[in-house]
Amino acid sequence: MGGVASIPTDPSRRVEVIAAGYSRTGTVSTSLALAKLLDGPVLHGGTQILVRDDYYCQLWIKAYAARHAGDKAQTLKLVREATAGFVAVADLPPADFIPEMMELYPDAKVVLVSRDPQKWWDSIAALSGYTAPWWFNVIMAPIPGWRWLPSYVSEYSRSTLKLAGLTENTDSAAQLIKLGGPHILEAHNEKVRSHVPRGQLLEMKLSEGWGPLCKFLNAPIPNEDFPFANDGAAADAYAVKVLTKVFLVWLGIFSTTGAVVYSGFWLWKHNMN
């Protein structure tokens, strides 16, 4: 969360770079760096899911469903629509569709940022291990885009369990924490390596800064510091925005409902007199 929240205006632009790292591997920093180097809209998946409308979140959910059903043509169609106009992508869901992304954009360069698997898992577990109470879906229902978040989380959790070789029939994020572990990150990275030609893949650490990335993309090194961003802090900051918006929406609902009830009562009492 907290990455580039741009929306493309030129659908003819194609994806040039795929930041294939799993969530919590510096995807915010990578997306910010790519936006600087490529001078175009970058799809940071976690951010886009939260800032776009219902249709966009549903688009990715449908892409997952099509892939689960084995409908390759429909999966490609949906992923193409979801990524059209962006010059680069980062984070989930795009990073969860690497085979499809490489088929759609065979000339794209791929960046895979490495991170210590145990530290990564501790970060992911802290994020995904939270089980929302039953009323969470209720309070999110009036919020455009966000009402589909539970379904989206269910889909990528199910996908990640399969990636890790876990065949239990479940789509629960809680099961991901129960059955997963640090090995999931390496399984994801191996999947990326298996689908990307060696000459199109850069594996790097964020601590290396601009150097490897600029050399890989044949771009000049910017005269500014590399955008080191804390994915966790960015997610927390965005969570505050989400909760604030939820509060304001429900305040509006209760205020409107209260006004309608009061007006109805006043009219009823006036007519009775």
N, C-alpha and C positions, 0 to 999 in steps of 0.2 A: 504494500500500500504506500501511497504517498509519492509515487513516481510521476511520470509524465502523463498528464491528464488531457492530452491533445486529441482532437477529433479531426480526421483528415477531411480536406475540402477538395482534393484532386484525386478522384478514384483511379486515375490512370497510373499513379505512382505505384511501384512494386516494392516488395520487401527486399532490401539489399543485405541486411544483417539480421541473423537470428541469435539472440542471446538465450542460449539453451539451458542455462542453469536452473535448477529447481528453486522454488521459493526459499527465501532466507539464505541465499548464497550471494548477496550483494546485487540483487536485481534492480533495486532502486538506483544505486550508484551507476550501474551499467547502463540503464535506460537514460539517465541524465547525461552520461558521457556520449552516448550514441546520438542523442538529440543535438548535442553541440557539434559533433564531427560530421553528421550527415545533413544537418540543416533541414530537418523535416519532421513530421509527426511520428512519434514512437509510441507503440502500443505497450504500455506496462499493464499486463493482464489484471493484476489485483486492483489497480486503480480504475481501469476502464470498467470493470464489472460494477464498481460502486458509483461511478459518475454518469454512466449511460442510462438509457431508459430500459423499460421492461424487455423490449424486443431484443436488445443486445445481449443481455444475460441469457434469455431464452435461446438465442442463436447458438451459444456455446453448449447449453444443455442439450439442445437437439443434435449438435455435432457429436457429443458423447453418446447419445442414444443411438444415432446412426452407426457409430463405430461398434458399439456393443452388439448391434443387430447384424453386423457384417456387411453393411451397405456402403461400400467404398465410394461409389460415385456421389452419393448424397453427403457423405462425410466431407469429401473434398469440396463440394459445392458450398457447404456451410462454412468451412474453415476459410475458403477463399473470400466469401462475403464478409466474414468477421475481421479479416486482415486487410481488406482492400483499401488502398490509399496510404497505408503506413510504409515508412521507409525501413523500419526495424521493429522487432517485437522482443519482449522480455517477460519473464515470469510466467506463471500459469494463468490461463489455460494454454497459450501457444506452445510453451515448453513441454506440454503433455501430448502434443501432436507433432512430434518431430518427423516421423515418416511422411505424414501428410504435408507438412510444411516444405520438406525437401522435394517432394513430388511437384508441389505447386510452384516452388521457387528454386529450381535446381542449381542456379548460379549464385545463390545467396551464400555469403560467408557466415560461419557459425562461431560464436564465442562461448566457451564453456569455462566459467569461473569456478575454481576449486575452493573447497573449504574443509576444515577438519570435520570428518563425519560425525564424531560424538558431539561436538559443539553444535553442529547443525541440527542433530536430532534433539538435543536439549531445547533448542529454540523452537523447532517445529512442534515438539510434544507440548511445550508450554502454550503454544497457540491453538493447537488442534484438540488438546485434551479437555478443553472446556466443553461441557455438555449443556447446551442451552435449555432452560426450563420450558415447560409446555407453553407458557404464555408468550414466549419470545416470538413465535411465528405470528401470534395474534397482533402484537404491537407493531410488527414489521409489515403487516398486510397492507396498510394504507400508503406505504412509502414506495413510490415508483422505482423499479429496478431492484430494490433491496428485498422485496417480497419473495424473490426467487433465490435468494442466497442459500437457504437450507438445501434446496435441490441441487444447486451448483456444488456446494461442499460435499454432498452425498456422492456426486458423480466423480469428482477428482479423488476422493478418498477410496472409492471403489477401484478406480483406475490405478492408484498407487499400490493398493494391496496386490493387484494382479501383477504389477511391475515387479514387486518384490517376491513373486512366486508363491504368494499366499492364495490358496484357492477357496478359502471359506466363503460361503455364499452370504455376503453381507455388504452393505453399502454405508455402514455407519462410521463416522469419523472417530467415535470412541473405539471401535474395533481396530482402526488404524494404529492407535496408540498401544492397544493391547498386543497386537500381533507384529507391529513394525519394529524398527530399530535403525541404527546408523547405516546398516548395509543397504537400506533403500536408496541412499544418495549415490552410492557406487553403482547400484543396479541402474539407476537413471543415467548416470554418466556413461556407463557401458552401452546403454541403448543409443545414446547420442553418437558415440564413437562408431557404432556399427552401421549407422545410417548416413554418416557424413564422410565424403571423400577426404583423405588425409590433408590434401592441399587446401581444403576449404575450412579447416578446423583450427582454431586457436584455443589452447588451454592456458589459462593464466590465473594469477592471484591478483586480487584488487590492490594489494600492497605494492605491486609493480607499477601502478599508475598509468600514465598516458603512453609510455614507451612502446610496449608490445602491441597495444591496441592500434595506435596510430601507424606503426610499421605494417601491421597486418592489413589495414584498410588503406594504405598509401595516402595517409592524411597528415598534414602538418600538425605538430604538437601545439595545442592552444597555449596562449600566454596567460594561463590561469591555473590554479590548483585543480587537481583531479577531484571530481565531486564525490568525496567519500561521504556516504549517507548511511545512517543506521536504520536498517530495515525494520527492526523492532520498534525503535522510537517513532519512525514514520507511521507504522501501523497503529501505535498507541495514539498518536496525534490525530490520525484519521478517525479512530474509534470515538474520540471526543466529538468530532464533527458529526459523526453518525448519530450519537446519542443526543446531541443538541438538536439536530434536525427532527429526530423522532419526537422529542419533547415538544418542539414548536408545532409539529403537525397535529399531535394529539391535543395540545392546548387549543389549537384552532378548531378541532372537531368538537371538543367539549364546550368551547365558547359559542360556537354556532348552534350546537344542540340546545344549550342553555337558553340562547336568545329565542330559538324557535318555540321551545316549551313555554317560556315566559310570555311570548306574544300570543300563543294559543290560549294560555290561561287567562290573559288579560282580555282577549276577545270574547271568550266564553263568559267571563264574569260580567263584561259590559253588556252582552246580549241578554244575560239573565236579568239585568236591571232594567 
